[in-house]
Amino acid sequence: MIVRYALAAALAVAAATPAVAFQDAWESQVNELLDRAGQVLEGRFTPTGYQKSGSLDEDGDERTTVRIAGRGEYAIIGVCDGDCSDLDLEVYDASGDSLDSDYLEDDFPVLKFSAGSATSVSVQASMASCSAEPCRYGFRLYRQN
């Protein structure tokens, strides 16, 4: 009987493994796309080290608070996986006022904004079009050199 329980547990773990590997493949795809997208800013902006990734169903959105280190010009680049054709981003200051938005029908939103001092901003990601839910997305924060 112990062997039967051990076998059932091993099968349960094996059944879960492909789902984890599949999820990791989508996250890897988003990371690779972020690396490629960042080349657009090369020489003018440097990654701050802040990156966010997640998953959303079509018409879903998520807001994330991001800490800004200090005064300067910043950019945020977003991407989404191969099942997504339209990701939108908007960045808000601490008062809730929009600093920049990208609602173009594409999967490569780019935001630029200025900060007068160290502060926090909110970034809202909206999944406008996703053919196989949920779609994975990510964005990365850059600071001007």
C-alpha angles and dihedrals in degrees: 000000000000089000090054092053092046091051092048090050092048091050091049091053092046091050091052095048098076091052091054092046090048091051090048090052091056092047090049089051091053091048091050091049090050090052091051094044091052090064087076089069096040113138094014103056134029126208111255092208094252116123131161128195132178145136132259137180119233110290089015123128139190132194122212129188114228125192115227112208099213151308116338150082117299138189133196122200121193133193138176136204128271093272091060125078101171127038120168128198134190129180123209131193123233090273092056095253116141114249096182140338139194114203096157116136095256141097095237111072118182124194130187127189144153129239121201093198143346107312145134126261131188121230118201118201117197124189103216097172129019122161097191113030132255102038120197120230139173142185134197131205121227133187124211115252 
